[in-house]
Amino acid sequence: MPWGREKESEMLEHTKMLIALRKQHRALRIGDYRELFARDLMAFIRTTDRVSEVVIVLANPLATPVKEMVVVPVPAILGHTLFKDAMDGEETRLLGSTLTVEVKPKTVRIFTMVNEVGNPSGDQYKRTWGHWASFASVKP
């Protein structure tokens, strides 16, 4: 970092964005770390006791783009779940237990689960795991 010009540094803005991302996602702070098998990418997943907090990180150290299918071995994640890249906003669906994405050279993609409220295929975790409104006698 160029000292004396910290306020105008692109690196500083990127670091602030990563800090905000870590604060926003509990799995990045306290989640369990598990490597995912990938041929050309560095891939790992961070999970907590809450399935909706899953974060999948894919990093491409190569000088060429890589399109790869990564198996996500978390049985609690339902098929066709929507994930959003926290870096660029692109959305993709988990098909079965696999995530197929292209990662640009020397970049990282950080996928977080999208809460699809109101979508016919959304609210799937609410149906599967229940919701406080379903249990009148239980207070959250």
Rosetta constraint file for C-alpha pairs under 8 A:
AtomPair CA 1 CA 6 HARMONIC 7.08 0.50
AtomPair CA 1 CA 9 HARMONIC 7.41 0.50
AtomPair CA 1 CA 11 HARMONIC 7.11 0.50
AtomPair CA 1 CA 12 HARMONIC 7.91 0.50
AtomPair CA 2 CA 6 HARMONIC 6.57 0.50
AtomPair CA 2 CA 9 HARMONIC 7.67 0.50
AtomPair CA 5 CA 9 HARMONIC 6.55 0.50
AtomPair CA 6 CA 12 HARMONIC 6.70 0.50
AtomPair CA 7 CA 12 HARMONIC 7.40 0.50
AtomPair CA 8 CA 12 HARMONIC 7.80 0.50
AtomPair CA 9 CA 13 HARMONIC 6.62 0.50
AtomPair CA 10 CA 14 HARMONIC 6.23 0.50
AtomPair CA 11 CA 15 HARMONIC 6.10 0.50
AtomPair CA 12 CA 16 HARMONIC 6.17 0.50
AtomPair CA 13 CA 17 HARMONIC 6.22 0.50
AtomPair CA 14 CA 18 HARMONIC 6.32 0.50
AtomPair CA 15 CA 19 HARMONIC 6.20 0.50
AtomPair CA 16 CA 20 HARMONIC 6.17 0.50
AtomPair CA 17 CA 21 HARMONIC 6.17 0.50
AtomPair CA 18 CA 22 HARMONIC 6.21 0.50
AtomPair CA 19 CA 23 HARMONIC 6.26 0.50
AtomPair CA 20 CA 24 HARMONIC 6.06 0.50
AtomPair CA 21 CA 25 HARMONIC 6.26 0.50
AtomPair CA 21 CA 86 HARMONIC 7.81 0.50
AtomPair CA 22 CA 26 HARMONIC 7.25 0.50
AtomPair CA 22 CA 28 HARMONIC 5.42 0.50
AtomPair CA 22 CA 29 HARMONIC 6.26 0.50
AtomPair CA 23 CA 28 HARMONIC 7.87 0.50
AtomPair CA 23 CA 29 HARMONIC 7.26 0.50
AtomPair CA 25 CA 29 HARMONIC 7.09 0.50
AtomPair CA 25 CA 53 HARMONIC 7.03 0.50
AtomPair CA 26 CA 30 HARMONIC 6.19 0.50
AtomPair CA 26 CA 31 HARMONIC 6.87 0.50
AtomPair CA 26 CA 48 HARMONIC 7.81 0.50
AtomPair CA 26 CA 53 HARMONIC 6.87 0.50
AtomPair CA 27 CA 31 HARMONIC 4.00 0.50
AtomPair CA 27 CA 32 HARMONIC 7.38 0.50
AtomPair CA 27 CA 46 HARMONIC 5.53 0.50
AtomPair CA 27 CA 47 HARMONIC 5.51 0.50
AtomPair CA 27 CA 48 HARMONIC 5.73 0.50
AtomPair CA 27 CA 53 HARMONIC 5.95 0.50
AtomPair CA 27 CA 54 HARMONIC 6.51 0.50
AtomPair CA 27 CA 55 HARMONIC 6.59 0.50
AtomPair CA 28 CA 46 HARMONIC 6.47 0.50
AtomPair CA 28 CA 55 HARMONIC 7.37 0.50
AtomPair CA 30 CA 48 HARMONIC 7.38 0.50
AtomPair CA 31 CA 46 HARMONIC 5.13 0.50
AtomPair CA 31 CA 47 HARMONIC 4.83 0.50
AtomPair CA 31 CA 48 HARMONIC 4.85 0.50
AtomPair CA 32 CA 45 HARMONIC 7.93 0.50
AtomPair CA 32 CA 46 HARMONIC 5.25 0.50
AtomPair CA 32 CA 47 HARMONIC 5.20 0.50
AtomPair CA 32 CA 48 HARMONIC 6.32 0.50
AtomPair CA 33 CA 44 HARMONIC 6.96 0.50
AtomPair CA 33 CA 45 HARMONIC 5.97 0.50
AtomPair CA 33 CA 46 HARMONIC 4.87 0.50
AtomPair CA 33 CA 47 HARMONIC 6.97 0.50
AtomPair CA 34 CA 44 HARMONIC 5.54 0.50
AtomPair CA 34 CA 45 HARMONIC 5.36 0.50
AtomPair CA 34 CA 46 HARMONIC 6.54 0.50
AtomPair CA 35 CA 43 HARMONIC 6.08 0.50
AtomPair CA 35 CA 44 HARMONIC 4.20 0.50
AtomPair CA 35 CA 45 HARMONIC 6.39 0.50
AtomPair CA 36 CA 42 HARMONIC 7.97 0.50
AtomPair CA 36 CA 43 HARMONIC 5.17 0.50
AtomPair CA 36 CA 44 HARMONIC 4.89 0.50
AtomPair CA 36 CA 45 HARMONIC 6.87 0.50
AtomPair CA 36 CA 70 HARMONIC 7.13 0.50
AtomPair CA 36 CA 71 HARMONIC 7.01 0.50
AtomPair CA 36 CA 72 HARMONIC 7.01 0.50
AtomPair CA 37 CA 43 HARMONIC 6.88 0.50
AtomPair CA 37 CA 70 HARMONIC 6.73 0.50
AtomPair CA 37 CA 71 HARMONIC 7.10 0.50
AtomPair CA 38 CA 42 HARMONIC 6.71 0.50
AtomPair CA 38 CA 43 HARMONIC 6.39 0.50
AtomPair CA 38 CA 68 HARMONIC 7.49 0.50
AtomPair CA 38 CA 69 HARMONIC 7.71 0.50
AtomPair CA 38 CA 70 HARMONIC 6.06 0.50
AtomPair CA 39 CA 68 HARMONIC 7.87 0.50
AtomPair CA 40 CA 60 HARMONIC 7.24 0.50
AtomPair CA 40 CA 62 HARMONIC 7.92 0.50
AtomPair CA 40 CA 66 HARMONIC 7.14 0.50
AtomPair CA 40 CA 68 HARMONIC 7.89 0.50
AtomPair CA 41 CA 58 HARMONIC 6.38 0.50
AtomPair CA 41 CA 59 HARMONIC 5.63 0.50
AtomPair CA 41 CA 60 HARMONIC 5.06 0.50
AtomPair CA 41 CA 61 HARMONIC 7.06 0.50
AtomPair CA 41 CA 66 HARMONIC 7.56 0.50
AtomPair CA 41 CA 68 HARMONIC 7.95 0.50
AtomPair CA 42 CA 58 HARMONIC 5.79 0.50
AtomPair CA 42 CA 59 HARMONIC 5.04 0.50
AtomPair CA 42 CA 60 HARMONIC 6.48 0.50
AtomPair CA 42 CA 61 HARMONIC 7.67 0.50
AtomPair CA 43 CA 56 HARMONIC 7.51 0.50
AtomPair CA 43 CA 57 HARMONIC 5.68 0.50
AtomPair CA 43 CA 58 HARMONIC 4.53 0.50
AtomPair CA 43 CA 59 HARMONIC 6.37 0.50
AtomPair CA 44 CA 56 HARMONIC 6.06 0.50
AtomPair CA 44 CA 57 HARMONIC 5.44 0.50
AtomPair CA 44 CA 58 HARMONIC 6.76 0.50
AtomPair CA 45 CA 54 HARMONIC 7.17 0.50
AtomPair CA 45 CA 55 HARMONIC 5.72 0.50
AtomPair CA 45 CA 56 HARMONIC 4.49 0.50
AtomPair CA 45 CA 57 HARMONIC 6.12 0.50
AtomPair CA 45 CA 72 HARMONIC 7.93 0.50
AtomPair CA 46 CA 54 HARMONIC 5.96 0.50
AtomPair CA 46 CA 55 HARMONIC 5.22 0.50
AtomPair CA 46 CA 56 HARMONIC 6.51 0.50
AtomPair CA 47 CA 51 HARMONIC 7.30 0.50
AtomPair CA 47 CA 53 HARMONIC 6.54 0.50
AtomPair CA 47 CA 54 HARMONIC 4.88 0.50
AtomPair CA 47 CA 55 HARMONIC 6.66 0.50
AtomPair CA 48 CA 53 HARMONIC 6.52 0.50
AtomPair CA 48 CA 54 HARMONIC 7.00 0.50
AtomPair CA 50 CA 54 HARMONIC 7.73 0.50
AtomPair CA 51 CA 76 HARMONIC 6.43 0.50
AtomPair CA 51 CA 77 HARMONIC 6.73 0.50
AtomPair CA 52 CA 113 HARMONIC 6.14 0.50
AtomPair CA 52 CA 115 HARMONIC 7.75 0.50
AtomPair CA 52 CA 125 HARMONIC 7.93 0.50
AtomPair CA 53 CA 112 HARMONIC 7.25 0.50
AtomPair CA 53 CA 113 HARMONIC 6.75 0.50
AtomPair CA 54 CA 112 HARMONIC 6.28 0.50
AtomPair CA 54 CA 113 HARMONIC 6.35 0.50
AtomPair CA 55 CA 110 HARMONIC 6.85 0.50
AtomPair CA 55 CA 111 HARMONIC 5.61 0.50
AtomPair CA 55 CA 112 HARMONIC 4.83 0.50
AtomPair CA 55 CA 113 HARMONIC 7.06 0.50
AtomPair CA 56 CA 110 HARMONIC 5.80 0.50
AtomPair CA 56 CA 111 HARMONIC 4.98 0.50
AtomPair CA 56 CA 112 HARMONIC 6.63 0.50
AtomPair CA 57 CA 108 HARMONIC 7.10 0.50
AtomPair CA 57 CA 109 HARMONIC 5.78 0.50
AtomPair CA 57 CA 110 HARMONIC 4.56 0.50
AtomPair CA 57 CA 111 HARMONIC 6.27 0.50
AtomPair CA 58 CA 103 HARMONIC 7.55 0.50
AtomPair CA 58 CA 108 HARMONIC 5.67 0.50
AtomPair CA 58 CA 109 HARMONIC 5.19 0.50
AtomPair CA 58 CA 110 HARMONIC 6.53 0.50
AtomPair CA 59 CA 103 HARMONIC 7.28 0.50
AtomPair CA 59 CA 106 HARMONIC 7.39 0.50
AtomPair CA 59 CA 107 HARMONIC 5.92 0.50
AtomPair CA 59 CA 108 HARMONIC 4.24 0.50
AtomPair CA 59 CA 109 HARMONIC 6.34 0.50
AtomPair CA 60 CA 65 HARMONIC 7.63 0.50
AtomPair CA 60 CA 66 HARMONIC 7.09 0.50
AtomPair CA 60 CA 103 HARMONIC 6.17 0.50
AtomPair CA 60 CA 104 HARMONIC 6.86 0.50
AtomPair CA 60 CA 105 HARMONIC 5.83 0.50
AtomPair CA 60 CA 106 HARMONIC 5.28 0.50
AtomPair CA 60 CA 107 HARMONIC 5.58 0.50
AtomPair CA 60 CA 108 HARMONIC 6.33 0.50
AtomPair CA 61 CA 105 HARMONIC 6.70 0.50
AtomPair CA 61 CA 106 HARMONIC 4.94 0.50
AtomPair CA 61 CA 107 HARMONIC 7.20 0.50
AtomPair CA 62 CA 105 HARMONIC 5.60 0.50
AtomPair CA 62 CA 106 HARMONIC 5.94 0.50
AtomPair CA 63 CA 105 HARMONIC 4.87 0.50
AtomPair CA 63 CA 106 HARMONIC 6.28 0.50
AtomPair CA 64 CA 104 HARMONIC 6.97 0.50
AtomPair CA 64 CA 105 HARMONIC 4.91 0.50
AtomPair CA 65 CA 102 HARMONIC 6.79 0.50
AtomPair CA 65 CA 103 HARMONIC 5.73 0.50
AtomPair CA 65 CA 104 HARMONIC 4.46 0.50
AtomPair CA 65 CA 105 HARMONIC 4.85 0.50
AtomPair CA 66 CA 102 HARMONIC 5.46 0.50
AtomPair CA 66 CA 103 HARMONIC 5.35 0.50
AtomPair CA 66 CA 104 HARMONIC 6.59 0.50
AtomPair CA 66 CA 105 HARMONIC 7.40 0.50
AtomPair CA 67 CA 100 HARMONIC 7.12 0.50
AtomPair CA 67 CA 101 HARMONIC 5.55 0.50
AtomPair CA 67 CA 102 HARMONIC 3.97 0.50
AtomPair CA 67 CA 103 HARMONIC 6.30 0.50
AtomPair CA 68 CA 100 HARMONIC 5.63 0.50
AtomPair CA 68 CA 101 HARMONIC 5.89 0.50
AtomPair CA 68 CA 102 HARMONIC 6.45 0.50
AtomPair CA 69 CA 98 HARMONIC 6.32 0.50
AtomPair CA 69 CA 99 HARMONIC 5.59 0.50
AtomPair CA 69 CA 100 HARMONIC 4.15 0.50
AtomPair CA 69 CA 101 HARMONIC 6.67 0.50
AtomPair CA 70 CA 98 HARMONIC 5.49 0.50
AtomPair CA 70 CA 99 HARMONIC 5.25 0.50
AtomPair CA 70 CA 100 HARMONIC 6.24 0.50
AtomPair CA 71 CA 97 HARMONIC 5.69 0.50
AtomPair CA 71 CA 98 HARMONIC 4.42 0.50
AtomPair CA 71 CA 99 HARMONIC 6.44 0.50
AtomPair CA 72 CA 97 HARMONIC 5.29 0.50
AtomPair CA 72 CA 98 HARMONIC 5.69 0.50
AtomPair CA 72 CA 99 HARMONIC 7.13 0.50
AtomPair CA 73 CA 97 HARMONIC 6.52 0.50
AtomPair CA 74 CA 97 HARMONIC 7.68 0.50
AtomPair CA 77 CA 81 HARMONIC 7.26 0.50
AtomPair CA 77 CA 97 HARMONIC 7.83 0.50
AtomPair CA 78 CA 96 HARMONIC 7.40 0.50
AtomPair CA 79 CA 94 HARMONIC 6.10 0.50
AtomPair CA 79 CA 95 HARMONIC 5.44 0.50
AtomPair CA 79 CA 96 HARMONIC 4.44 0.50
AtomPair CA 79 CA 97 HARMONIC 6.51 0.50
AtomPair CA 80 CA 93 HARMONIC 5.40 0.50
AtomPair CA 80 CA 94 HARMONIC 4.98 0.50
AtomPair CA 80 CA 95 HARMONIC 5.00 0.50
AtomPair CA 80 CA 96 HARMONIC 6.57 0.50
AtomPair CA 81 CA 93 HARMONIC 5.42 0.50
AtomPair CA 81 CA 94 HARMONIC 5.25 0.50
AtomPair CA 81 CA 95 HARMONIC 7.47 0.50
AtomPair CA 81 CA 113 HARMONIC 7.42 0.50
AtomPair CA 81 CA 114 HARMONIC 7.81 0.50
AtomPair CA 82 CA 91 HARMONIC 6.86 0.50
AtomPair CA 82 CA 92 HARMONIC 5.85 0.50
AtomPair CA 82 CA 93 HARMONIC 4.40 0.50
AtomPair CA 82 CA 94 HARMONIC 6.36 0.50
AtomPair CA 82 CA 113 HARMONIC 6.12 0.50
AtomPair CA 82 CA 114 HARMONIC 5.55 0.50
AtomPair CA 82 CA 115 HARMONIC 7.99 0.50
AtomPair CA 82 CA 116 HARMONIC 7.77 0.50
AtomPair CA 83 CA 91 HARMONIC 5.67 0.50
AtomPair CA 83 CA 92 HARMONIC 5.44 0.50
AtomPair CA 83 CA 93 HARMONIC 5.87 0.50
AtomPair CA 83 CA 94 HARMONIC 7.21 0.50
AtomPair CA 83 CA 111 HARMONIC 5.71 0.50
AtomPair CA 83 CA 112 HARMONIC 5.32 0.50
AtomPair CA 83 CA 113 HARMONIC 4.44 0.50
AtomPair CA 83 CA 114 HARMONIC 5.36 0.50
AtomPair CA 84 CA 89 HARMONIC 5.86 0.50
AtomPair CA 84 CA 90 HARMONIC 5.69 0.50
AtomPair CA 84 CA 91 HARMONIC 4.32 0.50
AtomPair CA 84 CA 92 HARMONIC 6.42 0.50
AtomPair CA 84 CA 110 HARMONIC 7.96 0.50
AtomPair CA 84 CA 111 HARMONIC 5.20 0.50
AtomPair CA 84 CA 112 HARMONIC 5.40 0.50
AtomPair CA 84 CA 113 HARMONIC 6.37 0.50
AtomPair CA 84 CA 114 HARMONIC 6.34 0.50
AtomPair CA 85 CA 89 HARMONIC 4.93 0.50
AtomPair CA 85 CA 90 HARMONIC 5.28 0.50
AtomPair CA 85 CA 91 HARMONIC 6.23 0.50
AtomPair CA 85 CA 109 HARMONIC 6.06 0.50
AtomPair CA 85 CA 110 HARMONIC 5.25 0.50
AtomPair CA 85 CA 111 HARMONIC 4.36 0.50
AtomPair CA 85 CA 112 HARMONIC 6.46 0.50
AtomPair CA 86 CA 90 HARMONIC 7.98 0.50
AtomPair CA 86 CA 109 HARMONIC 7.32 0.50
AtomPair CA 86 CA 110 HARMONIC 5.48 0.50
AtomPair CA 86 CA 111 HARMONIC 6.03 0.50
AtomPair CA 86 CA 112 HARMONIC 6.79 0.50
AtomPair CA 87 CA 108 HARMONIC 7.91 0.50
AtomPair CA 87 CA 109 HARMONIC 6.27 0.50
AtomPair CA 87 CA 110 HARMONIC 6.39 0.50
AtomPair CA 92 CA 99 HARMONIC 7.92 0.50
AtomPair CA 92 CA 101 HARMONIC 7.92 0.50
AtomPair CA 93 CA 99 HARMONIC 7.06 0.50
AtomPair CA 94 CA 98 HARMONIC 5.62 0.50
AtomPair CA 94 CA 99 HARMONIC 4.99 0.50
AtomPair CA 94 CA 100 HARMONIC 7.80 0.50
AtomPair CA 95 CA 99 HARMONIC 6.46 0.50
AtomPair CA 103 CA 107 HARMONIC 6.77 0.50
AtomPair CA 103 CA 108 HARMONIC 7.15 0.50
AtomPair CA 103 CA 109 HARMONIC 6.98 0.50
AtomPair CA 115 CA 122 HARMONIC 7.08 0.50
AtomPair CA 115 CA 123 HARMONIC 7.21 0.50
AtomPair CA 116 CA 121 HARMONIC 7.61 0.50
AtomPair CA 116 CA 122 HARMONIC 4.37 0.50
AtomPair CA 116 CA 123 HARMONIC 5.97 0.50
AtomPair CA 117 CA 122 HARMONIC 5.62 0.50
AtomPair CA 117 CA 123 HARMONIC 5.39 0.50
AtomPair CA 118 CA 122 HARMONIC 6.38 0.50
AtomPair CA 118 CA 123 HARMONIC 6.86 0.50
AtomPair CA 119 CA 123 HARMONIC 7.06 0.50
AtomPair CA 123 CA 127 HARMONIC 6.45 0.50
AtomPair CA 124 CA 128 HARMONIC 6.15 0.50
AtomPair CA 125 CA 129 HARMONIC 5.67 0.50
AtomPair CA 125 CA 130 HARMONIC 7.49 0.50
AtomPair CA 126 CA 130 HARMONIC 5.05 0.50
AtomPair CA 126 CA 131 HARMONIC 5.66 0.50
AtomPair CA 127 CA 131 HARMONIC 7.56 0.50
AtomPair CA 130 CA 134 HARMONIC 6.63 0.50
AtomPair CA 131 CA 135 HARMONIC 7.19 0.50
AtomPair CA 132 CA 136 HARMONIC 7.31 0.50
AtomPair CA 132 CA 138 HARMONIC 7.00 0.50
AtomPair CA 132 CA 139 HARMONIC 7.20 0.50
AtomPair CA 132 CA 140 HARMONIC 6.59 0.50
